[in-house]
């Protein structure tokens, strides 16, 4: 069973070495490593090239390819997959496996061994690996429940593969129509939904995990939430959680209108109590993952920040979609 590891990078000079070193330290090394740079303006490519030049094993060094393909992650992943094994599409066989992760992650030393083990069964098309947060601060620890599926909430039969920890047969990638190149965010979620629609056999493997490094501050977190929401909207995806967020703030908006136009100032007191309950709820639901007094500040801050980012990102994505549709007419 031949395995190609692929990853895409863009301005990742701070993190890329952590990923590469974890690939090199695998208990089962991949047969091929393909790195696609999307047009980095920092030293990412140079760092990768320097790392490759220092590898002592010529056999391992010859397995590594670095490509430059300007564009988004979908474009880069599709380019990497199409180059894997240097075979035309008509010669793709079931034994060729693509393992995928992202910069900003560190692979567990047995990740490739564990995530490819289910492919010994011929009916398995995709393996969804897991991830663990690698938080360096209380803020980052507080952010993890908002960006990862926490262990107590994992449902193996419903767990969708994410690009930070997944593997699949090369032919199922072709059958699913590859990663959607029109999307720059949430492309792996759309790809996972495609896999489900075509009836791909997906297996969840919890011990195939990567360590995920969360954003370091609230502005980076806002941008991340915004991009996720915008990506969903561009793909015409409206998740139930997003609907509930929109409903909450629409109700708040209408209450404030009533206060302003009808001078019903007693409503302000109601809004205040609702806000207090909302803040307490944001602490209650996630404090068990943090268990630090600073979380009493960070959890409500992240909750409200994510709400605002989701509303603005979703609105921006749908408006952009409407604008693009009008331009095509």
MOJO-V820731 format. One record per residue. N is the residue number from 0. RES is the residue in one small letter. PSI is psi as a letter, one per 40 degrees, with the letter a starting at -180 (* if undefined). D_LAST is the distance of its C-alpha to the last C-alpha in Angstrom with 1 decimal. Layout:
BEGIN
{{N/RES/PSI/D_LAST} {N/RES/PSI/D_LAST}}
END
This chain:
BEGIN
{{0/x/h/48.5} {1/x/i/46.7} {2/x/h/44.7} {3/x/h/42.2} {4/x/h/41.5} {5/x/i/38.1} {6/x/i/36.9} {7/x/i/34.3} {8/x/i/35.3} {9/x/h/33.9} {10/x/f/36.4} {11/x/f/38.9} {12/x/d/42.1} {13/x/d/43.7} {14/x/e/43.2} {15/x/d/42.7} {16/x/d/46.5} {17/x/d/47.1} {18/x/d/44.7} {19/x/d/46.0} {20/x/d/49.6} {21/x/d/49.0} {22/x/d/47.5} {23/x/d/50.6} {24/x/e/52.9} {25/x/i/51.6} {26/x/d/54.4} {27/x/h/52.3} {28/x/i/50.5} {29/x/i/47.3} {30/x/e/47.6} {31/x/i/44.7} {32/x/h/43.0} {33/x/h/39.6} {34/x/h/38.3} {35/x/h/34.9} {36/x/h/34.5} {37/x/e/31.0} {38/x/f/32.1} {39/x/i/34.8} {40/x/e/36.1} {41/x/a/39.4} {42/x/e/42.2} {43/x/d/40.7} {44/x/d/40.9} {45/x/d/44.3} {46/x/d/45.7} {47/x/d/44.5} {48/x/d/46.1} {49/x/d/49.3} {50/x/d/49.5} {51/x/d/49.1} {52/x/d/51.8} {53/x/e/54.3} {54/x/h/54.1} {55/x/d/57.5} {56/x/h/56.7} {57/x/d/55.3} {58/x/d/54.3} {59/x/d/52.1} {60/x/d/50.8} {61/x/e/49.7} {62/x/e/47.5} {63/x/h/45.2} {64/x/h/42.1} {65/x/h/40.1} {66/x/i/36.7} {67/x/h/34.3} {68/x/g/30.6} {69/x/h/28.4} {70/x/a/25.8} {71/x/a/25.8} {72/x/d/28.4} {73/x/d/26.4} {74/x/d/26.2} {75/x/d/29.8} {76/x/d/31.0} {77/x/d/29.3} {78/x/d/30.9} {79/x/d/34.3} {80/x/d/34.2} {81/x/d/33.3} {82/x/e/36.3} {83/x/h/38.7} {84/x/e/41.7} {85/x/f/40.4} {86/x/h/39.7} {87/x/i/36.9} {88/x/d/34.9} {89/x/e/37.0} {90/x/e/40.2} {91/x/h/39.1} {92/x/i/41.9} {93/x/e/42.4} {94/x/e/44.9} {95/x/h/42.4} {96/x/h/41.5} {97/x/h/39.1} {98/x/h/40.3} {99/x/h/37.9} {100/x/i/38.5} {101/x/i/37.3} {102/x/i/39.0} {103/x/e/40.4} {104/x/i/42.2} {105/x/h/45.7} {106/x/h/46.5} {107/x/i/49.5} {108/x/d/52.0} {109/x/e/51.7} {110/x/d/47.9} {111/x/d/47.2} {112/x/d/50.2} {113/x/d/49.3} {114/x/e/45.5} {115/x/e/46.1} {116/x/d/49.2} {117/x/e/47.3} {118/x/e/45.9} {119/x/d/49.5} {120/x/h/48.3} {121/x/d/46.2} {122/x/e/44.0} {123/x/h/42.7} {124/x/d/39.2} {125/x/i/38.5} {126/x/h/40.9} {127/x/h/39.8} {128/x/i/42.2} {129/x/a/43.1} {130/x/i/43.4} {131/x/h/45.9} {132/x/h/45.4} {133/x/g/47.4} {134/x/h/47.8} {135/x/e/49.9} {136/x/i/50.0} {137/x/d/50.0} {138/x/d/46.5} {139/x/d/45.1} {140/x/d/47.1} {141/x/d/45.6} {142/x/d/42.1} {143/x/d/42.6} {144/x/e/42.3} {145/x/e/38.8} {146/x/e/37.5} {147/x/i/39.6} {148/x/h/40.7} {149/x/i/44.3} {150/x/d/47.0} {151/x/e/48.0} {152/x/e/44.5} {153/x/h/43.9} {154/x/h/43.3} {155/x/d/43.6} {156/x/e/41.9} {157/x/e/38.7} {158/x/h/38.7} {159/x/i/35.5} {160/x/i/35.9} {161/x/i/34.7} {162/x/d/34.4} {163/x/e/37.4} {164/x/g/39.6} {165/x/i/38.5} {166/x/i/39.4} {167/x/i/38.0} {168/x/i/38.6} {169/x/d/36.5} {170/x/d/35.6} {171/x/d/34.2} {172/x/d/31.8} {173/x/d/30.6} {174/x/d/30.5} {175/x/e/28.4} {176/x/e/25.8} {177/x/i/27.1} {178/x/h/26.1} {179/x/h/22.4} {180/x/e/21.7} {181/x/e/18.5} {182/x/h/20.9} {183/x/e/23.5} {184/x/i/25.4} {185/x/e/26.6} {186/x/d/25.7} {187/x/d/29.1} {188/x/d/28.7} {189/x/d/25.5} {190/x/d/27.5} {191/x/d/30.5} {192/x/d/28.5} {193/x/d/27.4} {194/x/d/31.1} {195/x/d/32.0} {196/x/d/29.5} {197/x/e/30.9} {198/x/f/34.4} {199/x/i/35.6} {200/x/h/39.1} {201/x/h/39.1} {202/x/h/42.4} {203/x/h/43.1} {204/x/g/45.8} {205/x/d/47.0} {206/x/e/49.5} {207/x/g/46.8} {208/x/i/45.9} {209/x/i/44.8} {210/x/h/45.6} {211/x/h/42.7} {212/x/h/43.0} {213/x/i/41.3} {214/x/i/39.9} {215/x/e/42.8} {216/x/i/41.8} {217/x/d/39.7} {218/x/d/37.1} {219/x/d/36.4} {220/x/d/36.3} {221/x/d/33.8} {222/x/d/31.5} {223/x/d/32.0} {224/x/d/31.2} {225/x/d/28.1} {226/x/d/26.7} {227/x/d/27.6} {228/x/d/25.9} {229/x/d/22.7} {230/x/d/22.7} {231/x/d/23.2} {232/x/d/20.3} {233/x/d/17.9} {234/x/e/19.2} {235/x/f/18.9} {236/x/h/22.7} {237/x/g/24.6} {238/x/i/28.3} {239/x/d/31.0} {240/x/d/32.6} {241/x/d/29.5} {242/x/d/29.3} {243/x/d/33.0} {244/x/d/32.5} {245/x/d/29.7} {246/x/d/32.0} {247/x/d/35.0} {248/x/d/33.4} {249/x/d/31.7} {250/x/d/35.3} {251/x/d/36.7} {252/x/d/34.3} {253/x/d/35.2} {254/x/d/38.9} {255/x/d/38.7} {256/x/d/37.0} {257/x/d/40.0} {258/x/d/42.4} {259/x/d/41.0} {260/x/d/40.6} {261/x/e/43.5} {262/x/f/45.9} {263/x/g/46.5} {264/x/e/47.8} {265/x/d/49.4} {266/x/d/45.9} {267/x/d/46.1} {268/x/d/49.1} {269/x/d/47.2} {270/x/d/44.3} {271/x/d/46.9} {272/x/d/48.5} {273/x/d/45.2} {274/x/d/44.4} {275/x/d/47.8} {276/x/d/47.4} {277/x/d/44.0} {278/x/d/45.6} {279/x/d/48.5} {280/x/d/46.2} {281/x/d/44.4} {282/x/d/47.8} {283/x/d/49.2} {284/x/d/46.5} {285/x/e/46.6} {286/x/d/50.0} {287/x/e/51.7} {288/x/e/49.6} {289/x/d/50.8} {290/x/f/54.2} {291/x/i/54.6} {292/x/d/55.2} {293/x/d/52.5} {294/x/d/49.9} {295/x/d/50.6} {296/x/d/48.7} {297/x/d/46.1} {298/x/d/44.9} {299/x/d/43.9} {300/x/d/42.3} {301/x/d/40.2} {302/x/d/39.3} {303/x/d/38.0} {304/x/d/36.3} {305/x/d/34.5} {306/x/d/33.5} {307/x/d/32.0} {308/x/d/30.3} {309/x/d/28.8} {310/x/d/27.5} {311/x/d/26.0} {312/x/d/24.7} {313/x/d/23.1} {314/x/d/21.6} {315/x/d/20.3} {316/x/d/18.8} {317/x/d/17.0} {318/x/d/15.7} {319/x/d/14.6} {320/x/d/12.8} {321/x/d/11.0} {322/x/d/10.2} {323/x/d/9.0} {324/x/d/6.7} {325/x/d/5.3} {326/x/d/5.5} {327/x/e/3.8} {328/x/*/0.0}}
END
